Amino acid sequence: MRAALYWAPEVDDPLHAAGSAWLGRDAETGATLTQPPVPDLPALTADARGYGLHATLKPPFRIATSYAALREDAAAFAARTAPFDLPPLAVMDLKGFLALRETAPCPALRALTDGAVAALDAHRAPPTEQELARRRKANLSPRQEAMLARWGYPYLEEDWQFHVTLTRRLTPEEAAWVRPAAEAHFASVFEMGTGRARRVREVCLFTQAGPGAPFLIAERLALGG
């Protein structure tokens, strides 16, 4: 089993329904959903669909202890973390991927992910040599290599960026028609990029039963600090 700590929209947030439909799967229920009629969208969203609608806090890891112990520490971390406002989100390009990103700085997001990475690390099994080799194909910087060695993931601290992945990396030609389609799909949620701020009141413990299985929301843990 693998687990991860993610941010995901609350179930009654319109973003949950819109984002799950875009990806074609609801990570809350596991249900397969009908995607918008955008050419090639099932293929363009295949990887993101497997992970579910989310923004990464503690990246996926194999559990070295037990789910019960992990859940206990995740709940304790959430309980000592204060809720905060997430700035409005918008569809943006992120190194060729389309993602939902915050439209204003939010230091609380960085504090949340730094805290999650450290709080749950005792439950993380070390990455395998194959996992390390796959990460290193991205030509990591010395700082990213240090993060990979320390935390099992290279894009943390200064290199971490809040994002809710919507597609695989697109060619410029694909982006020219997929991005407008994504903006139109989320327009009712974001009012073309100027939507409401969201109160972050919970984090989500996702689990993956085995290699190739989809990630599902196992627990929604209330923030309480």
ROGU-920244 format. One record per residue (C-alpha): residue in three letters; x, y, z. Coordinates in nm, 2 decimals, padded with zeros to 4 digits. Each point is the difference from the previous one (the first is absolute). Example, Ala and Ser with C-alpha at 12.3 -4.5 7.8 and 13.67 -1.06 7.14 Angstrom:
2
<vexti><residu>ALA</residu><c1>01.23</c1><c2>-00.45</c2><c3>00.78</c3></vexti>
<vexti><residu>SER</residu><c1>00.14</c1><c2>00.34</c2><c3>-00.07</c3></vexti>
END
This chain:
225
<vexti><residu>MET</residu><c1>00.00</c1><c2>00.00</c2><c3>00.00</c3></vexti>
<vexti><residu>ARG</residu><c1>00.10</c1><c2>00.36</c2><c3>-00.07</c3></vexti>
<vexti><residu>ALA</residu><c1>-00.13</c1><c2>00.30</c2><c3>00.17</c3></vexti>
<vexti><residu>ALA</residu><c1>00.02</c1><c2>00.38</c2><c3>-00.04</c3></vexti>
<vexti><residu>LEU</residu><c1>-00.13</c1><c2>00.31</c2><c3>00.17</c3></vexti>
<vexti><residu>TYR</residu><c1>-00.17</c1><c2>00.23</c2><c3>-00.24</c3></vexti>
<vexti><residu>TRP</residu><c1>-00.22</c1><c2>00.31</c2><c3>-00.01</c3></vexti>
<vexti><residu>ALA</residu><c1>-00.33</c1><c2>-00.07</c2><c3>-00.18</c3></vexti>
<vexti><residu>PRO</residu><c1>-00.32</c1><c2>00.21</c2><c3>-00.03</c3></vexti>
<vexti><residu>GLU</residu><c1>-00.27</c1><c2>-00.07</c2><c3>00.25</c3></vexti>
<vexti><residu>VAL</residu><c1>-00.27</c1><c2>-00.23</c2><c3>-00.14</c3></vexti>
<vexti><residu>ASP</residu><c1>-00.26</c1><c2>00.28</c2><c3>-00.01</c3></vexti>
<vexti><residu>ASP</residu><c1>00.24</c1><c2>00.25</c2><c3>-00.17</c3></vexti>
<vexti><residu>PRO</residu><c1>-00.10</c1><c2>00.03</c2><c3>-00.37</c3></vexti>
<vexti><residu>LEU</residu><c1>00.37</c1><c2>-00.05</c2><c3>-00.08</c3></vexti>
<vexti><residu>HIS</residu><c1>-00.02</c1><c2>-00.36</c2><c3>00.12</c3></vexti>
<vexti><residu>ALA</residu><c1>-00.27</c1><c2>-00.08</c2><c3>-00.26</c3></vexti>
<vexti><residu>ALA</residu><c1>00.15</c1><c2>00.21</c2><c3>-00.28</c3></vexti>
<vexti><residu>GLY</residu><c1>00.36</c1><c2>-00.13</c2><c3>00.05</c3></vexti>
<vexti><residu>SER</residu><c1>-00.11</c1><c2>-00.36</c2><c3>00.04</c3></vexti>
<vexti><residu>ALA</residu><c1>-00.20</c1><c2>00.02</c2><c3>-00.32</c3></vexti>
<vexti><residu>TRP</residu><c1>00.30</c1><c2>00.15</c2><c3>-00.18</c3></vexti>
<vexti><residu>LEU</residu><c1>00.22</c1><c2>-00.29</c2><c3>00.11</c3></vexti>
<vexti><residu>GLY</residu><c1>-00.28</c1><c2>-00.27</c2><c3>-00.05</c3></vexti>
<vexti><residu>ARG</residu><c1>00.02</c1><c2>-00.14</c2><c3>00.35</c3></vexti>
<vexti><residu>ASP</residu><c1>-00.12</c1><c2>00.09</c2><c3>00.35</c3></vexti>
<vexti><residu>ALA</residu><c1>00.27</c1><c2>-00.08</c2><c3>00.25</c3></vexti>
<vexti><residu>GLU</residu><c1>-00.25</c1><c2>00.02</c2><c3>00.28</c3></vexti>
<vexti><residu>THR</residu><c1>-00.22</c1><c2>-00.28</c2><c3>-00.13</c3></vexti>
<vexti><residu>GLY</residu><c1>00.21</c1><c2>-00.16</c2><c3>-00.26</c3></vexti>
<vexti><residu>ALA</residu><c1>-00.27</c1><c2>00.05</c2><c3>-00.26</c3></vexti>
<vexti><residu>THR</residu><c1>00.08</c1><c2>00.04</c2><c3>-00.37</c3></vexti>
<vexti><residu>LEU</residu><c1>-00.14</c1><c2>00.32</c2><c3>-00.13</c3></vexti>
<vexti><residu>THR</residu><c1>-00.09</c1><c2>00.13</c2><c3>-00.35</c3></vexti>
<vexti><residu>GLN</residu><c1>00.26</c1><c2>00.25</c2><c3>-00.11</c3></vexti>
<vexti><residu>PRO</residu><c1>-00.07</c1><c2>00.32</c2><c3>-00.20</c3></vexti>
<vexti><residu>PRO</residu><c1>00.00</c1><c2>-00.05</c2><c3>-00.38</c3></vexti>
<vexti><residu>VAL</residu><c1>00.35</c1><c2>00.12</c2><c3>-00.05</c3></vexti>
<vexti><residu>PRO</residu><c1>00.21</c1><c2>-00.18</c2><c3>-00.26</c3></vexti>
<vexti><residu>ASP</residu><c1>00.25</c1><c2>-00.25</c2><c3>00.14</c3></vexti>
<vexti><residu>LEU</residu><c1>-00.09</c1><c2>00.10</c2><c3>00.36</c3></vexti>
<vexti><residu>PRO</residu><c1>-00.01</c1><c2>-00.36</c2><c3>00.14</c3></vexti>
<vexti><residu>ALA</residu><c1>00.36</c1><c2>-00.05</c2><c3>-00.12</c3></vexti>
<vexti><residu>LEU</residu><c1>00.12</c1><c2>00.35</c2><c3>00.10</c3></vexti>
<vexti><residu>THR</residu><c1>-00.13</c1><c2>-00.06</c2><c3>00.36</c3></vexti>
<vexti><residu>ALA</residu><c1>00.09</c1><c2>-00.36</c2><c3>00.04</c3></vexti>
<vexti><residu>ASP</residu><c1>00.28</c1><c2>00.05</c2><c3>00.25</c3></vexti>
<vexti><residu>ALA</residu><c1>-00.18</c1><c2>00.27</c2><c3>00.20</c3></vexti>
<vexti><residu>ARG</residu><c1>-00.31</c1><c2>-00.22</c2><c3>00.01</c3></vexti>
<vexti><residu>GLY</residu><c1>00.19</c1><c2>-00.27</c2><c3>00.18</c3></vexti>
<vexti><residu>TYR</residu><c1>00.11</c1><c2>00.23</c2><c3>00.27</c3></vexti>
<vexti><residu>GLY</residu><c1>-00.33</c1><c2>00.18</c2><c3>00.04</c3></vexti>
<vexti><residu>LEU</residu><c1>-00.08</c1><c2>00.37</c2><c3>00.03</c3></vexti>
<vexti><residu>HIS</residu><c1>00.25</c1><c2>00.13</c2><c3>00.25</c3></vexti>
<vexti><residu>ALA</residu><c1>00.29</c1><c2>00.22</c2><c3>00.09</c3></vexti>
<vexti><residu>THR</residu><c1>00.30</c1><c2>-00.18</c2><c3>00.15</c3></vexti>
<vexti><residu>LEU</residu><c1>00.11</c1><c2>00.07</c2><c3>00.36</c3></vexti>
<vexti><residu>LYS</residu><c1>00.18</c1><c2>-00.33</c2><c3>00.10</c3></vexti>
<vexti><residu>PRO</residu><c1>00.08</c1><c2>-00.18</c2><c3>-00.33</c3></vexti>
<vexti><residu>PRO</residu><c1>-00.09</c1><c2>-00.37</c2><c3>-00.04</c3></vexti>
<vexti><residu>PHE</residu><c1>00.21</c1><c2>-00.24</c2><c3>00.19</c3></vexti>
<vexti><residu>ARG</residu><c1>-00.01</c1><c2>-00.37</c2><c3>00.09</c3></vexti>
<vexti><residu>ILE</residu><c1>-00.11</c1><c2>-00.05</c2><c3>00.37</c3></vexti>
<vexti><residu>ALA</residu><c1>00.28</c1><c2>-00.13</c2><c3>00.22</c3></vexti>
<vexti><residu>THR</residu><c1>-00.21</c1><c2>-00.02</c2><c3>00.32</c3></vexti>
<vexti><residu>SER</residu><c1>-00.38</c1><c2>-00.06</c2><c3>-00.01</c3></vexti>
<vexti><residu>TYR</residu><c1>-00.29</c1><c2>00.19</c2><c3>-00.13</c3></vexti>
<vexti><residu>ALA</residu><c1>-00.14</c1><c2>00.05</c2><c3>00.35</c3></vexti>
<vexti><residu>ALA</residu><c1>00.33</c1><c2>00.16</c2><c3>00.12</c3></vexti>
<vexti><residu>LEU</residu><c1>00.01</c1><c2>00.22</c2><c3>-00.31</c3></vexti>
<vexti><residu>ARG</residu><c1>-00.36</c1><c2>00.11</c2><c3>00.05</c3></vexti>
<vexti><residu>GLU</residu><c1>00.06</c1><c2>00.08</c2><c3>00.36</c3></vexti>
<vexti><residu>ASP</residu><c1>00.30</c1><c2>00.23</c2><c3>-00.08</c3></vexti>
<vexti><residu>ALA</residu><c1>-00.18</c1><c2>00.16</c2><c3>-00.30</c3></vexti>
<vexti><residu>ALA</residu><c1>-00.30</c1><c2>00.08</c2><c3>00.22</c3></vexti>
<vexti><residu>ALA</residu><c1>00.22</c1><c2>00.14</c2><c3>00.27</c3></vexti>
<vexti><residu>PHE</residu><c1>00.18</c1><c2>00.22</c2><c3>-00.26</c3></vexti>
<vexti><residu>ALA</residu><c1>-00.34</c1><c2>00.12</c2><c3>-00.13</c3></vexti>
<vexti><residu>ALA</residu><c1>-00.12</c1><c2>00.08</c2><c3>00.35</c3></vexti>
<vexti><residu>ARG</residu><c1>00.29</c1><c2>00.23</c2><c3>00.08</c3></vexti>
<vexti><residu>THR</residu><c1>-00.02</c1><c2>00.18</c2><c3>-00.34</c3></vexti>
<vexti><residu>ALA</residu><c1>-00.22</c1><c2>00.31</c2><c3>-00.02</c3></vexti>
<vexti><residu>PRO</residu><c1>-00.25</c1><c2>00.04</c2><c3>-00.28</c3></vexti>
<vexti><residu>PHE</residu><c1>00.08</c1><c2>00.28</c2><c3>-00.25</c3></vexti>
<vexti><residu>ASP</residu><c1>-00.13</c1><c2>00.16</c2><c3>-00.32</c3></vexti>
<vexti><residu>LEU</residu><c1>00.12</c1><c2>-00.14</c2><c3>-00.34</c3></vexti>
<vexti><residu>PRO</residu><c1>00.02</c1><c2>00.28</c2><c3>-00.26</c3></vexti>
<vexti><residu>PRO</residu><c1>-00.22</c1><c2>-00.03</c2><c3>-00.31</c3></vexti>
<vexti><residu>LEU</residu><c1>00.12</c1><c2>-00.26</c2><c3>-00.25</c3></vexti>
<vexti><residu>ALA</residu><c1>00.04</c1><c2>00.01</c2><c3>-00.38</c3></vexti>
<vexti><residu>VAL</residu><c1>00.10</c1><c2>-00.22</c2><c3>-00.29</c3></vexti>
<vexti><residu>MET</residu><c1>00.37</c1><c2>00.06</c2><c3>-00.06</c3></vexti>
<vexti><residu>ASP</residu><c1>00.29</c1><c2>-00.15</c2><c3>-00.19</c3></vexti>
<vexti><residu>LEU</residu><c1>00.26</c1><c2>-00.17</c2><c3>00.22</c3></vexti>
<vexti><residu>LYS</residu><c1>00.30</c1><c2>-00.12</c2><c3>-00.20</c3></vexti>
<vexti><residu>GLY</residu><c1>-00.23</c1><c2>-00.12</c2><c3>-00.28</c3></vexti>
<vexti><residu>PHE</residu><c1>-00.26</c1><c2>-00.15</c2><c3>00.23</c3></vexti>
<vexti><residu>LEU</residu><c1>-00.34</c1><c2>00.16</c2><c3>00.06</c3></vexti>
<vexti><residu>ALA</residu><c1>-00.07</c1><c2>00.04</c2><c3>00.36</c3></vexti>
<vexti><residu>LEU</residu><c1>-00.22</c1><c2>00.20</c2><c3>00.24</c3></vexti>
<vexti><residu>ARG</residu><c1>00.23</c1><c2>00.24</c2><c3>00.19</c3></vexti>
<vexti><residu>GLU</residu><c1>-00.05</c1><c2>00.28</c2><c3>00.25</c3></vexti>
<vexti><residu>THR</residu><c1>-00.03</c1><c2>00.35</c2><c3>-00.13</c3></vexti>
<vexti><residu>ALA</residu><c1>00.17</c1><c2>00.17</c2><c3>00.30</c3></vexti>
<vexti><residu>PRO</residu><c1>00.28</c1><c2>-00.10</c2><c3>00.24</c3></vexti>
<vexti><residu>CYS</residu><c1>-00.10</c1><c2>-00.21</c2><c3>00.29</c3></vexti>
<vexti><residu>PRO</residu><c1>00.27</c1><c2>-00.07</c2><c3>00.26</c3></vexti>
<vexti><residu>ALA</residu><c1>-00.23</c1><c2>-00.23</c2><c3>00.19</c3></vexti>
<vexti><residu>LEU</residu><c1>00.01</c1><c2>-00.25</c2><c3>-00.29</c3></vexti>
<vexti><residu>ARG</residu><c1>00.37</c1><c2>-00.03</c2><c3>00.02</c3></vexti>
<vexti><residu>ALA</residu><c1>-00.02</c1><c2>-00.04</c2><c3>00.38</c3></vexti>
<vexti><residu>LEU</residu><c1>-00.26</c1><c2>-00.27</c2><c3>-00.04</c3></vexti>
<vexti><residu>THR</residu><c1>00.20</c1><c2>-00.21</c2><c3>-00.24</c3></vexti>
<vexti><residu>ASP</residu><c1>00.33</c1><c2>00.04</c2><c3>00.19</c3></vexti>
<vexti><residu>GLY</residu><c1>-00.18</c1><c2>-00.11</c2><c3>00.32</c3></vexti>
<vexti><residu>ALA</residu><c1>-00.17</c1><c2>-00.30</c2><c3>-00.17</c3></vexti>
<vexti><residu>VAL</residu><c1>00.33</c1><c2>-00.12</c2><c3>-00.16</c3></vexti>
<vexti><residu>ALA</residu><c1>00.17</c1><c2>00.00</c2><c3>00.34</c3></vexti>
<vexti><residu>ALA</residu><c1>-00.29</c1><c2>-00.12</c2><c3>00.21</c3></vexti>
<vexti><residu>LEU</residu><c1>-00.06</c1><c2>-00.32</c2><c3>-00.20</c3></vexti>
<vexti><residu>ASP</residu><c1>00.35</c1><c2>-00.09</c2><c3>-00.10</c3></vexti>
<vexti><residu>ALA</residu><c1>00.05</c1><c2>-00.27</c2><c3>00.26</c3></vexti>
<vexti><residu>HIS</residu><c1>-00.26</c1><c2>-00.21</c2><c3>-00.19</c3></vexti>
<vexti><residu>ARG</residu><c1>00.17</c1><c2>00.03</c2><c3>-00.33</c3></vexti>
<vexti><residu>ALA</residu><c1>00.20</c1><c2>-00.30</c2><c3>-00.14</c3></vexti>
<vexti><residu>PRO</residu><c1>00.31</c1><c2>00.10</c2><c3>-00.18</c3></vexti>
<vexti><residu>PRO</residu><c1>-00.03</c1><c2>00.03</c2><c3>-00.38</c3></vexti>
<vexti><residu>THR</residu><c1>00.13</c1><c2>-00.29</c2><c3>-00.20</c3></vexti>
<vexti><residu>GLU</residu><c1>00.29</c1><c2>00.04</c2><c3>-00.24</c3></vexti>
<vexti><residu>GLN</residu><c1>-00.24</c1><c2>-00.01</c2><c3>-00.29</c3></vexti>
<vexti><residu>GLU</residu><c1>-00.20</c1><c2>00.28</c2><c3>00.15</c3></vexti>
<vexti><residu>LEU</residu><c1>00.31</c1><c2>00.21</c2><c3>00.06</c3></vexti>
<vexti><residu>ALA</residu><c1>00.12</c1><c2>-00.07</c2><c3>-00.36</c3></vexti>
<vexti><residu>ARG</residu><c1>-00.34</c1><c2>00.12</c2><c3>-00.14</c3></vexti>
<vexti><residu>ARG</residu><c1>00.02</c1><c2>00.32</c2><c3>00.20</c3></vexti>
<vexti><residu>ARG</residu><c1>00.36</c1><c2>00.07</c2><c3>-00.11</c3></vexti>
<vexti><residu>LYS</residu><c1>-00.10</c1><c2>-00.01</c2><c3>-00.37</c3></vexti>
<vexti><residu>ALA</residu><c1>-00.12</c1><c2>00.35</c2><c3>00.06</c3></vexti>
<vexti><residu>ASN</residu><c1>00.35</c1><c2>00.13</c2><c3>00.04</c3></vexti>
<vexti><residu>LEU</residu><c1>-00.04</c1><c2>00.11</c2><c3>00.36</c3></vexti>
<vexti><residu>SER</residu><c1>00.18</c1><c2>00.30</c2><c3>00.14</c3></vexti>
<vexti><residu>PRO</residu><c1>00.23</c1><c2>-00.06</c2><c3>00.30</c3></vexti>
<vexti><residu>ARG</residu><c1>-00.28</c1><c2>00.14</c2><c3>00.23</c3></vexti>
<vexti><residu>GLN</residu><c1>-00.25</c1><c2>-00.24</c2><c3>-00.15</c3></vexti>
<vexti><residu>GLU</residu><c1>00.24</c1><c2>-00.29</c2><c3>00.03</c3></vexti>
<vexti><residu>ALA</residu><c1>00.03</c1><c2>00.09</c2><c3>00.37</c3></vexti>
<vexti><residu>MET</residu><c1>-00.38</c1><c2>00.01</c2><c3>00.04</c3></vexti>
<vexti><residu>LEU</residu><c1>-00.02</c1><c2>-00.34</c2><c3>-00.17</c3></vexti>
<vexti><residu>ALA</residu><c1>00.25</c1><c2>-00.15</c2><c3>00.23</c3></vexti>
<vexti><residu>ARG</residu><c1>-00.16</c1><c2>00.15</c2><c3>00.31</c3></vexti>
<vexti><residu>TRP</residu><c1>-00.37</c1><c2>-00.03</c2><c3>-00.07</c3></vexti>
<vexti><residu>GLY</residu><c1>-00.03</c1><c2>-00.23</c2><c3>-00.30</c3></vexti>
<vexti><residu>TYR</residu><c1>-00.13</c1><c2>00.27</c2><c3>-00.22</c3></vexti>
<vexti><residu>PRO</residu><c1>00.20</c1><c2>00.28</c2><c3>-00.18</c3></vexti>
<vexti><residu>TYR</residu><c1>-00.25</c1><c2>00.28</c2><c3>-00.03</c3></vexti>
<vexti><residu>LEU</residu><c1>-00.04</c1><c2>00.13</c2><c3>00.35</c3></vexti>
<vexti><residu>GLU</residu><c1>00.08</c1><c2>00.32</c2><c3>00.20</c3></vexti>
<vexti><residu>GLU</residu><c1>00.10</c1><c2>00.27</c2><c3>-00.25</c3></vexti>
<vexti><residu>ASP</residu><c1>-00.08</c1><c2>-00.23</c2><c3>-00.30</c3></vexti>
<vexti><residu>TRP</residu><c1>-00.36</c1><c2>-00.09</c2><c3>00.12</c3></vexti>
<vexti><residu>GLN</residu><c1>-00.28</c1><c2>00.16</c2><c3>-00.19</c3></vexti>
<vexti><residu>PHE</residu><c1>-00.37</c1><c2>-00.04</c2><c3>00.09</c3></vexti>
<vexti><residu>HIS</residu><c1>-00.18</c1><c2>-00.15</c2><c3>-00.30</c3></vexti>
<vexti><residu>VAL</residu><c1>-00.30</c1><c2>-00.21</c2><c3>-00.09</c3></vexti>
<vexti><residu>THR</residu><c1>00.10</c1><c2>-00.19</c2><c3>-00.31</c3></vexti>
<vexti><residu>LEU</residu><c1>-00.25</c1><c2>-00.01</c2><c3>-00.28</c3></vexti>
<vexti><residu>THR</residu><c1>00.20</c1><c2>-00.15</c2><c3>-00.29</c3></vexti>
<vexti><residu>ARG</residu><c1>00.32</c1><c2>-00.17</c2><c3>-00.10</c3></vexti>
<vexti><residu>ARG</residu><c1>00.27</c1><c2>00.23</c2><c3>-00.15</c3></vexti>
<vexti><residu>LEU</residu><c1>-00.15</c1><c2>00.14</c2><c3>-00.32</c3></vexti>
<vexti><residu>THR</residu><c1>00.16</c1><c2>00.10</c2><c3>-00.33</c3></vexti>
<vexti><residu>PRO</residu><c1>-00.06</c1><c2>00.37</c2><c3>-00.09</c3></vexti>
<vexti><residu>GLU</residu><c1>-00.25</c1><c2>-00.11</c2><c3>-00.26</c3></vexti>
<vexti><residu>GLU</residu><c1>-00.20</c1><c2>-00.20</c2><c3>00.26</c3></vexti>
<vexti><residu>ALA</residu><c1>00.02</c1><c2>00.28</c2><c3>00.25</c3></vexti>
<vexti><residu>ALA</residu><c1>-00.15</c1><c2>00.24</c2><c3>-00.26</c3></vexti>
<vexti><residu>TRP</residu><c1>-00.33</c1><c2>-00.18</c2><c3>00.01</c3></vexti>
<vexti><residu>VAL</residu><c1>00.00</c1><c2>-00.19</c2><c3>00.34</c3></vexti>
<vexti><residu>ARG</residu><c1>00.07</c1><c2>00.30</c2><c3>00.21</c3></vexti>
<vexti><residu>PRO</residu><c1>-00.30</c1><c2>00.20</c2><c3>-00.13</c3></vexti>
<vexti><residu>ALA</residu><c1>-00.22</c1><c2>-00.31</c2><c3>00.05</c3></vexti>
<vexti><residu>ALA</residu><c1>00.12</c1><c2>-00.03</c2><c3>00.36</c3></vexti>
<vexti><residu>GLU</residu><c1>-00.06</c1><c2>00.37</c2><c3>00.07</c3></vexti>
<vexti><residu>ALA</residu><c1>-00.35</c1><c2>-00.04</c2><c3>-00.14</c3></vexti>
<vexti><residu>HIS</residu><c1>-00.07</c1><c2>-00.31</c2><c3>00.20</c3></vexti>
<vexti><residu>PHE</residu><c1>00.11</c1><c2>00.17</c2><c3>00.33</c3></vexti>
<vexti><residu>ALA</residu><c1>-00.15</c1><c2>00.34</c2><c3>-00.08</c3></vexti>
<vexti><residu>SER</residu><c1>-00.31</c1><c2>-00.05</c2><c3>00.21</c3></vexti>
<vexti><residu>VAL</residu><c1>00.22</c1><c2>-00.09</c2><c3>00.30</c3></vexti>
<vexti><residu>PHE</residu><c1>00.26</c1><c2>00.27</c2><c3>-00.04</c3></vexti>
<vexti><residu>GLU</residu><c1>-00.17</c1><c2>00.27</c2><c3>-00.19</c3></vexti>
<vexti><residu>MET</residu><c1>00.28</c1><c2>-00.01</c2><c3>-00.25</c3></vexti>
<vexti><residu>GLY</residu><c1>00.27</c1><c2>00.02</c2><c3>00.26</c3></vexti>
<vexti><residu>THR</residu><c1>-00.15</c1><c2>00.23</c2><c3>00.26</c3></vexti>
<vexti><residu>GLY</residu><c1>-00.19</c1><c2>-00.25</c2><c3>00.20</c3></vexti>
<vexti><residu>ARG</residu><c1>-00.05</c1><c2>00.00</c2><c3>00.37</c3></vexti>
<vexti><residu>ALA</residu><c1>00.26</c1><c2>-00.08</c2><c3>00.26</c3></vexti>
<vexti><residu>ARG</residu><c1>-00.03</c1><c2>-00.34</c2><c3>00.17</c3></vexti>
<vexti><residu>ARG</residu><c1>00.04</c1><c2>-00.08</c2><c3>00.36</c3></vexti>
<vexti><residu>VAL</residu><c1>00.24</c1><c2>-00.29</c2><c3>00.05</c3></vexti>
<vexti><residu>ARG</residu><c1>-00.16</c1><c2>-00.19</c2><c3>00.28</c3></vexti>
<vexti><residu>GLU</residu><c1>00.12</c1><c2>-00.35</c2><c3>-00.06</c3></vexti>
<vexti><residu>VAL</residu><c1>00.27</c1><c2>-00.21</c2><c3>-00.16</c3></vexti>
<vexti><residu>CYS</residu><c1>-00.05</c1><c2>-00.34</c2><c3>-00.17</c3></vexti>
<vexti><residu>LEU</residu><c1>00.18</c1><c2>-00.32</c2><c3>00.05</c3></vexti>
<vexti><residu>PHE</residu><c1>00.00</c1><c2>-00.19</c2><c3>-00.33</c3></vexti>
<vexti><residu>THR</residu><c1>00.09</c1><c2>-00.36</c2><c3>-00.04</c3></vexti>
<vexti><residu>GLN</residu><c1>00.10</c1><c2>-00.22</c2><c3>-00.29</c3></vexti>
<vexti><residu>ALA</residu><c1>-00.07</c1><c2>-00.38</c2><c3>00.04</c3></vexti>
<vexti><residu>GLY</residu><c1>00.28</c1><c2>-00.11</c2><c3>-00.23</c3></vexti>
<vexti><residu>PRO</residu><c1>00.20</c1><c2>00.09</c2><c3>-00.31</c3></vexti>
<vexti><residu>GLY</residu><c1>-00.22</c1><c2>00.14</c2><c3>-00.27</c3></vexti>
<vexti><residu>ALA</residu><c1>-00.30</c1><c2>00.03</c2><c3>00.23</c3></vexti>
<vexti><residu>PRO</residu><c1>-00.17</c1><c2>00.34</c2><c3>00.02</c3></vexti>
<vexti><residu>PHE</residu><c1>00.05</c1><c2>00.22</c2><c3>00.30</c3></vexti>
<vexti><residu>LEU</residu><c1>-00.31</c1><c2>00.04</c2><c3>00.22</c3></vexti>
<vexti><residu>ILE</residu><c1>-00.09</c1><c2>00.23</c2><c3>00.29</c3></vexti>
<vexti><residu>ALA</residu><c1>00.03</c1><c2>-00.21</c2><c3>00.31</c3></vexti>
<vexti><residu>GLU</residu><c1>-00.05</c1><c2>00.27</c2><c3>00.26</c3></vexti>
<vexti><residu>ARG</residu><c1>-00.09</c1><c2>00.37</c2><c3>00.01</c3></vexti>
<vexti><residu>LEU</residu><c1>00.18</c1><c2>00.14</c2><c3>00.30</c3></vexti>
<vexti><residu>ALA</residu><c1>-00.13</c1><c2>00.32</c2><c3>00.16</c3></vexti>
<vexti><residu>LEU</residu><c1>00.25</c1><c2>00.28</c2><c3>00.07</c3></vexti>
<vexti><residu>GLY</residu><c1>-00.03</c1><c2>00.13</c2><c3>00.35</c3></vexti>
<vexti><residu>GLY</residu><c1>00.30</c1><c2>00.20</c2><c3>00.10</c3></vexti>
END
